[in-house]
């Protein structure tokens, strides 16, 4: 039986099983769902056993469990480690969901539920592709390992320590991850880079109390004025970050990578109109897709202070706040970037203002050479199933654990995503297009056989 026929014959059964998985409210960020997260871990372990995997283990951590399994019966062949996560985002605001987030529903050939595309639906493809190979061929063309966690949505606090402690168990030739998306319907993509991240919160303090603007206005420093003046120094008129040393470690875009970006045929005017903007914005000399995929950023995520209520209150605020995040690329060191931002802020703080900085999360960028053979094989597998060769892209988002896998296991990471950019991951009405459910299964089988 061909794999296409096999998956077609099992389609309803597989979708029913995926619905069972999606019905578990495994929200890792909320302590009230701890039992649900544990239930999802047990579901993954049971499904791996049912598929024919061996050495299935549920490892407790200081947080949520990590599920491991393997099937090592292909001597002389490469080993593939599949990573995924069974935890999901919170569902707020609940009133915007057309159907309940943990009651999976199919509408217009799309499966709606929290976790449908991020990442339960995509992880499920690997479980069933592996099961299909074992069922059809009574073995696997490669050696396989699974490492499935329940804390990706809260930045994987316990996975790095597990990886360090179990480096021998996890040794592999390739790490395979499906937690990204196609460029668009029918246009597959393989991400060769993810931006890193660092964040900080800034507070400006002036007087020891808010002051009446009639009695003190024009005679004392205003915390909001000071903050706005300070934040205005962070960029120049060309859209570049104006912090000394910020671009250290940022590689120039190669001709090959620029050509890959051009192949996306991104319509900037269409995007501008869709977003209702007068113009796009960013660093001069780069296209939109280059800016969001291969260049670093410094963004204000929130600025607040003073009177926020209805009407007018003639007050001079004593404090003001800003939340800042940076997306990082290449070899930028997040700790060093934070140091340089703080140095810049301290050297530009207006007279009469005091600065308080709270540093936040840090993650390095991930990069892969698109010319390595294993990525070519992944592109071949997409082309076989989708009829279109996958483009090599760089994603603007951050999945911090990807860089950790690459560094700790010293193995290339292949990111074969099957979601679509408009599937509302992290938002109400998250869904997974079933066309990519069907094609994803075939693509994974093709890739594993090509290895």
VOTORMAR-307660 format. One record per atom (N, C-alpha, C): x, y, z. Coordinates in pm, whole numbers, plus 50000, padded with zeros to 5 digits. Layout:
REM VOTORMAR-307660
XYZ;...
END
This chain:
REM VOTORMAR-307660
500844988150000;500005000050000;500885012550000;500585022149914;501345034549912;501085042250042;502005051150076;501805059050197;500605068350182;500365073150063;499195081650041;497915073950070;497855061550023;496665053150048;496565049750197;497725046850257;497735043350400;497165054750483;497675066950461;497215078250541;495755081650513;495315079750389;493925082450355;493005072850429;493435060050435;492615049950502;492545052350653;493565058950708;493645061350852;493215075650891;492795083650793;492615097950817;491625100850929;490455095050926;489455097851028;489925093351165;490565081751169;491095076751297;492145086451351;493065090851263;494115100051306;493535113351355;492555118551283;491945131151326;491225129751459;490595118351481;489945116051610;490985115751722;492125109351696;493185108851798;493735122851824;493945130551718;494445144151736;493455152551816;492175150551791;491165157851868;491255154452017;491515141652049;491685137752189;492855145452252;493935146452177;495125153552224;494825168352245;494135174352148;493825188552155;492815191952264;492035182152304;491015184452408;491635185852548;492895182352562;493565183452693;494055197752710;493565205152809;493935219352825;495305221052892;496345217152821;497695216652878;498385230352871;497875239752947;498395253552950;499515254253054;500745254753008;501885253853100;502045266153188;501545277653143;501755290053218;500855291253341;499805283253347;498825284553456;498915272453549;499215275053676;499405264153772;498135255853789;496975261753764;495715254353778;495595243153674;496455243453572;496405233153467;497555223153477;498195222653593;499335213553609;498935199153581;497795194753633;497345181053609;497045178653461;496535188853394;496255187453251;497545186053171;498575193553212;499865192453143;500435178453163;500315173153284;500775159453310;499985149353227;498685151653214;497865142653133;498325142752987;498685154452936;499165155352798;500485147952782;501365148752881;502625141352876;502365126352870;501445121652952;501105107452951;500485103252817;499685112152759;499065109352628;500145107652522;501145116552523;502235115352426;502995102352447;503295099052571;504025086652600;503245074452552;501955073952581;501135062652538;501065061752386;500995073052318;500925073152172;502245068552110;503355072352171;504655067552124;504765052452138;504325047152252;504345032552271;503455025652169;502275030952147;501345025052051;501925025251910;502705035551879;503315036551746;504415026351726;504965020951835;506025011151824;507375015951872;507415028051928;508675033051982;509055025452110;510325025552141;510835018252257;511415027952360;511695022452479;512325030252587;511565043252614;510255042252616;509415054052639;509475057752787;509845070152814;510035074652952;509405088452970;508785090553086;508275103753123;509145108853237;509975118653206;510935123653304;510345135553380;510235134653512;509795146253589;510885157053589;510485169453598;511425180653613;510915189453727;511595200453752;511115210053852;509815216453808;509495215153680;508235220353626;507405209253567;507285208953434;506465199053366;507335188253303;506775176253282;507595164753239;508125165953096;509215158653073;509795157052939;509615142352900;509115139952781;508865126352732;509975122452635;510545110652658;511615105452571;511205091852516;511625088852394;511445075552335;512475073852224;512735061452185;513655059452073;513345046352001;514005044551888;513945032251809;515255031651733;516195023951788;517575023751738;517855009951677;517425008151553;517604995151488;518034996751342;518785007251312;519245009551174;520745012051177;521535001451199;522985003151209;523565009351081;524465018851103;525105025350990;524305036850932;523075038750981;522245049650932;522245061251032;521925073350986;521925084851078;520835083851184;521025091451289;520025092451396;519335106051387;518015105751399;517205117951394;516515119651529;516665131351589;515975134651714;514845144151683;513605140051710;512445148551689;512155156151818;512075169351808;511685177751921;510315183851893;509505184751998;508235191751989;507765195052129;506605201452139;506075204652272;504575202252276;504135197252391;502725193952410;501985204352493;502685214852538;501995225452612;501475235952515;500485243552562;499845253552477;499725266852551;499385277252475;499195290652528;497855291752602;497725301452693;496405304552749;495435308552637;494145308652668;493125310252563;492455324052564;492795332652658;492145345752665;492405353952537;491425362152496;490075363852550;489115353152497;488495346152589;487665334652556;486465338352468;485935350452487;484725354352413;484965355952263;486225356452220;486515358052078;486625344652004;486565333652076;486585320452012;485195317351955;485155312951830;483865309151770;483375295751825;484295286851856;483975274251924;484955272652039;484585265552147;485465264552264;486855259452227;487895265152286;489275261952246;489705247652271;489045240852365;489405226952393;488285217252353;487465221652259;486495212952193;486805213252043;487785205351999;488255206151860;487115204651759;487125213551660;486045214151563;486625216151423;486095208751326;486535210451188;485515219051114;486025229851054;485215238650970;486015242250846;485425240450728;486075244350603;487475238250589;487565225350624;488815217650613;489935223650699;489535229650812;490475234850910;490075229551047;491065225351124;490805220151258;491085231251359;490015235551429;490095246551524;490245241251666;491265246051737;491475242951880;492765249751922;492885252452052;494165257352103;495195246152088;496335249352028;497395239552006;497305232751871;496285236051790;496095229051663;497315230251571;497875242451565;499075244251483;500335246051567;500175250351693;501315253251780;501155246051914;501695234351930;502465226651835;501935212351829;500765210151892;500265196451900;499985190551761;499365198451673;499055193351540;500305189651463;501325198051469;502565195351396;503355183951460;503385183451592;504035172351661;503355159151625;502035159251620;501265147251590;501675141251455;502045149651358;502475144651228;503675135351242;504595138751330;505785130351348;505435117051416;504505117651510;504095105351576;503485095651474;502625100851387;501925092151293;502775088451171;503695096951131;504625093351023;505525081951067;505985082651192;506835071951246;506035058951259;504815060051309;503945048251320;503715042051182;503515050351081;503265045250946;504465037550894;505665042850912;506865035950866;507035022550935;506795022251066;506925009651140;505854999651097;504665004551068;503574995751025;503794990250885;504214998850795;504354995150655;505624987050627;506704990650697;508014984750664;508624976950780;507884976250893;508354968651010;509734973151056;509984985951040;511264991751081;511325006051035;512405012851071;512595026651030;513845027850944;513845036950846;515015038450760;516185044950831;515925051450944;516965057851025;516725054251171;517665057351256;517455056251400;516725068851446;515775067151538;514985078651579;514895079951730;514875092451774;514675095851914;513645107151921;512885107452029;511915118052051;512225124752185;512195138052186;512325145852310;511215156352307;510165153852383;508965162052378;508755168552516;508685181952518;508585189052646;507215195652665;506995200152788;505745206752822;505925220852873;507045227452832;507315240852884;507795250552776;507585247352650;508075256252544;507415269952552;506125270052586;505395282752591;505765291352711;506615286152800;507125294152911;508655294252908;509205293552785;510645295152758;511515283452803;510935271552815;511715259152836;512715260152952;512275263753072;513245265853181;513995253253223;513395241353205;514035229153256;514645220353148;514405223253022;514935214752915;516455215852900;517065227652907;518535228052893;519265219252995;518815219453120;519465211053222;519265196353191;518065192753143;517815178853104;518725174752989;518925183652893;519795180552780;521235178652824;521705187552911;523085186252960;523265173153036;522285169553119;522385157453200;522225144753118;521585145753003;521305133952921;521915135052782;523055141752774;523685144152644;523975131052571;524395120752643;524705107852579;523425101452524;522355102052600;521085096252557;520565103452432;520795116652423;520205124752317;521115126452196;522315120552198;523245122552087;522575119051954;522785127551854;522055125951728;522835132051613;522435128751491;523045134851372;522215146551321;520925146251349;520005156551300;518935158951406;518595171651429;517435175151511;516335179651415;515145173751428;514035176551338;512895183051417;512465194851374;511455202551446;510395207551348;509125205851385;508025211951310;507265221151404;507645233851403;507015243851490;507055257551421;507145257151285;507175269351206;506105268051097;506165276650997;505095276750897;505625277150756;504725274150661;504995276450521;504975291550497;505505295850383;505415310050348;503975314050323;503255305250254;501845307350220;501305293950174;500025293250147;499405280950101;500165275549978;500625263049988;501325256849878;502755261249857;503285269649948;504645274749933;505485270950056;506095259150054;506845254650172;508105262650194;508545262650319;509745269950358;510505262150465;511805263550462;512665257650565;513415269150630;513185271150758;513835282150828;515285278750858;516195287350815;517615285350844;518105295250951;517185302451011;517585311751115;516405316551197;516635318451324;515665324351416;516375335451492;515675346451511;516325357251585;516365354151735;517405359151798;517525358151942;516715369252009;516865370452140;515995379552213;516675384352341;516425396952374;516725401652510;515705412352543;515465414552672;514435424052712;514855431252839;514235442852859;514475450352981;513295459653007;513155463653133;512165473653172;512915485653228;512475497353188;513135509853226;512165518253308;512645523853417;511855533253498;512635546153515;511945557253501;512515570453526;511815576453647;512585581053743;512025587353863;512555601653874;511675610653917;512105624653935;511825628654081;510765636054105;510455640454242;509965628554326;509805630954455;509335620254543;507815619254548;507125627554468;505665626954461;505215633454332;504025629854284;503425637154173;503175651554218;503255660854121;503145675054157;502085682154072;501505692654127;500495700654058;501185708653946;500625707353823;501305713753710;501175728953713;500205734153785;500105748653798;501135754153895;501345747054004;502285751854107;503735748854073;503975737953995;505355733753972;505745732853824;504745733853733;505025732053592;506035742053539;507035737453466;508085745953412;509235748153507;509105742853630;510155745053729;510785732353782;510195720753750;510745707953797;510745698153680;511595687953686;511615678153578;510335669653578;509915666153458;508725657853437;509205643953393;508825633553468;509335620053439;508965615353299;507755618853253;507355614753118;508175621853012;508395634853030;509235642152935;510625635852931;511185632953048;512525627253055;512595613752985;511565605353007;511565592152945;511465593152793;510565601652744;510395603152600;511675608352536;512325617952600;513595623252550;514645612352544;514685603952649;515665593152655;515405582652547;514155578652531;513825568252433;514075572952290;513955586052267;514185591552133;515635590152088;516545587652183;517965586152146;518305572152098;517365562852105;517685548852077;517785545551928;517235554051841;517295551751696;517735564451625;518365562851508;518685574451427;517615576451320;517815586251234;516795589551135;516715579451022;517665570251014;517665559950910;517115546550959;516535546651079;515935534451131;516915525051197;518165529151211;519165520751277;519145523151428;519505512851503;519645514251648;520915522351674;520785532851753;521875542551771;522705539851896;522805527351936;523565523552055;524945518752012;525975524352069;527345520852031;527585505852053;528075499151949;528385484951957;527215475751940;526005480951917;524815472451907;524935462351793;525545466351682;525595457551565;526805448151563;527565447851670;528685438451676;528155424151670;528705416151579;528265402351563;527165400551461;526685411651401;525635410651300;526285408251164;525985396951099;526625394150970;525955401850856;526735404850755;526155410550634;525395399550561;524325403150496;523545393250421;524325388650299;524455375550284;525155370150167;524295371850043;524935371249927;524195372149801;523215360649788;523605348849836;522725337049829;521465339349913;521655344650036;520505346550124;519605357650072;520215368150015;519385378949960;518555373749843;519125364549766;518385358849654;517225350249705;517445343049816;516365335049875;515225344149923;515585355449982;514555364950025;513775370349905;514475373349796;513815378649676;512815368549619;513145355649630;512275345249575;510905344849644;510815350849763;509525350949832;508515360049762;509005368749675;508125377849600;507145385149692;507665390149801;506805396749900;506325410149848;505045412449856;504445424849807;504325434849923;505265444149931;505275453550041;504095463250033;503705467149914;502585476449900;501275470049946;501115457249914;499925450049958;499885449050110;501025446350170;501105445650316;500785459250378;501355469950323;501115483250375;499615486450376;498965483350261;497535486250250;496715477650347;497085464950359;496365455750446;496415460450592;497545465950632;497725470450770;497215484650792;496755491250686;496245504850700;497315514950733;498545512650682;499665521550713;499895531550599;500405543150636;500845552850535;502125548150469;502975541350546;504245536250493;504775525650586;505595516650532;506335507250617;507515514850678;508205508450769;509285515250841;510395505250866;511625510350871;512715501750910;514055506750862;515045498650889;516435501950857;516625503650707;517185514850669;517385517650526;518335507450464;518055504150337;518925494950264;518495480550268;517355477650333;516895463850345;515405463150313;515005451950252;513595449750223;512865445850352;511535445450345;510745441650463;511125427750512;511205417850421;511495404150466;512915403050519;513845411050468;515195411050523;515215417450661;514455428150678;514415434850808;513865425750917;512795418350884;512155410350990;512815396751008;513655392550911;514255379250922;515725379250955;516445389650910;517905388850918;518575401050981;517795410451031;518375422351094;517895423351238;518725429151326;518335430651466;517415442751485;516685442751595;515765453651624;515835457751770;515335469651797;515055474051933;513675480351928;512725474652001;511335479151994;510815483152132;510015493752134;509275497452255;507975489652256;507775481552358;506555473452369;505495479652458;505895489252538;504945495952626;505605508152689;504895519452689;505375531652753;504215537352834;504435539752961;503315544053044;503795552253164;502885560553214;503175568753331;502165579853341;502085586253456;501185597353473;499725593253478;498855602553455;497415600353467;496885592753346;496155581853369;495655573453261;494125573353253;493455579853345;491995579053352;491285588453256;489985588353262;489165596753177;489305611453218;489285620253119;489355634553148;490775639353168;490915650453237;492215656953254;492585657753402;493845655353427;494385657353561;495705664953544;495765676953592;496935685553570;498035681853668;498755671253631;499755665553720;501095664453648;502165666153722;503505663253672;503915649853734;503975638953654;504245625753712;505665624553766;505785617353875;507085615153937;507815603053880;507095594853800;507755583053743;507125579553609;507905572853526;507445568253395;508195555453361;507575547053278;508115533553254;508085530053105;508975521253067;508985515952930;509435501452933;508835493352846;509255479452825;509895478652688;511075472552682;511865472052559;512275457652530;512155453552404;512715440652362;513565442652238;514575434352225;515435434052106;515365420252044;515245419851912;515455407451837;516885407651786;517595396751804;519025396151776;519325386251665;520415388451593;520795379651483;522285376351494;522705366651413;524115363251404;524725359451536;525845365751569;526585362551692;526375373151800;525315380951791;525045390651897;524875383552030;525555388452131;525485382852266;524405390552343;523305383952384;522225391252451;522655398352578;523555392452654;524025399052777;524805411652743;525645410752641;526435422352599;525535433352542;524515429352466;523585439252412;522895446652526;522445439352627;521805445752742;522765455352812;524025451152828;525025460052890;525135473152813;525165472052680;525365483952597;524125492952597;522955486952605;521745495052614;521745502852745;522085496152855;522105502752985;523135513952986;524325511352929;525355521652922;524855533852845;524175531252734;523625542252653;522585550152732;521685543052797;520645549952874;521255558552985;522235552853054;522865560253166;523585572753115;524155572052995;524905583552943;523995594152880;522725590852856;521815600352793;520655604652884;520685600753008;519565603953096;519485619153119;518315625053107;518195639553124;518485644053267;518865656553279;519155662353411;517895661553499;518085657553622;516995657253718;516245644053722;516665634653638;515975621653634;516905610653685;516305600653747;517055589053795;516565576653719;517485567853685;517195556153601;517235543353683;516235534753663;516225521353720;515955511553606;516795501253594;516665491453485;516505477553544;515545470253491;515345456253528;515555447753403;516565439253405;516865430853290;515945418753286;515615414353165;514695403153149;515305391253079;514555385252988;514965372852924;516095375052825;516845364152798;517975364552706;518005351552626;518205352652496;518325340752411;519165344352289;520055335452252;520885337752134;520125334352006;520575340151897;520015337151766;520485323351721;519715317551628;520075304651569;520265306451419;521335300551365;521605301651222;522105288451167;521675285451044;522115273250974;522605277150835;523615270050788;524095271750650;523115264750557;522425271950469;521415265650383;521975255850282;523305255150269;523895246250169;524175232150222;523945229550351;524295216350403;523355205750346;523855193550321;523075183250250;521745179850314;521665179550447;520425175250511;519285185050481;519605197950467;518565207550432;518135205850287;519045201950202;518705199150062;517735187450055;517975177350138;517065165650139;515665169650187;515625178550285;514325183450333;513605190950221;514345199250147;513745206550036;513255196949928;514005186049905;513585175949807;512265169449850;512135166649980;510915160250030;509715169350011;509865182150042;508775191650018;508395191949870;509405192249784;509125193149640;508375180949590;508725169149643;508045156849603;506565157449637;506215162649753;504835162349800;504045174749756;504665186549767;503955199049737;504075203149590;505025196949519;505235200949381;505955214149368;506415219649477;507145232349480;508305231049577;509485234849531;510645233549618;510595243849731;510945239549849;510925248449965;511995259249951;511645271449991;512625282149998;513275282250136;514515286650140;515215288050268;514955302250319;514435303150440;514055316050498;514755318150631;514635330150682;515035333250819;513815339350887;513425333651000;512215338051069;512535348951170;511625358551180;511845369651272;511615366251417;510885355551444;510585351751581;511735344751649;511485340551773;512515333951853;511965321051912;512715310151896;512455297651968;513765294352038;513985299652159;515305298952222;515895284852230;515045274752245;515575261252266;516215255752140;515905261152022;516505256251897;518015258451900;518445270251941;519885272951950;520535263852052;519835260852160;520365251952263;520575237952209;519605232752134;519755219552073;520975219251981;521105229251896;522205229551801;523555229951871;523635237951977;524915239652047;525245227752136;524285223152216;524575212352312;524775199052240;523945196052141;524035183152072;524955183651951;525445195651916;526365197451804;525835190551678;524565193351647;523915187151532;523115197751456;523005196251325;522165205551249;520705204151286;519985215251284;518555215351316;517775218151188;516865209051155;516035210451035;514645214351081;514225226351043;512905231351084;511945230250965;511165219650967;510205216850861;508805220150911;508365232350891;507075236650940;505945233250845;504745230950900;503565227850820;502375236650856;502605246850938;501545256450968;501455266750857;500525276050872;500415287650784;500465300250869;500965311250814;501145323350895;499845328950953;498695325650892;497435331550938;496595321951022;497235312251087;496475302351163;496235306151309;496475318751343;496105324251474;496795317251591;498025312851573;498735307351688;498875318251794;498665314651919;498675323552036;497445332552041;496505331051950;495345339951944;494065331751944;492915338351961;491635331051949;491475324951810;490745313651807;490435306551682;491695301151613;492645296651693;493795289551637;493315277451558;493975274651445;493535263351363;494695257851282;494465246251221;495455239251138;494765235151010;495315239450897;494735235750768;494995220950740;493935213450714;494075198950699;494775195050569;494845204150473;495675201350355;497115199050396;497605207050491;498985205450538;499115194150639;498015190250703;498015178050784;498305166150692;497595165350581;497775154150487;499155154350422;499545166050373;500825166950303;502005166050399;501805170850523;502875170150620;503285155850652;502305147150668;502605132950695;503465127150583;503085129650459;503825124250345;505225130350334;505325143250365;506625150050354;507605144550457;507135142250580;508015136950684;508485122850647;507575114650598;507975101150554;509025101950445;508785110650346;509735112150237;511115116650287;511125126250379;512395131250432;513155120150505;512465112750592;513145102250668;513695091450575;512965087950471;513445077850377;514635083050295;514635096050264;515735101850188;517035102050270;516905102850403;518105103050487;518845089650485;
END
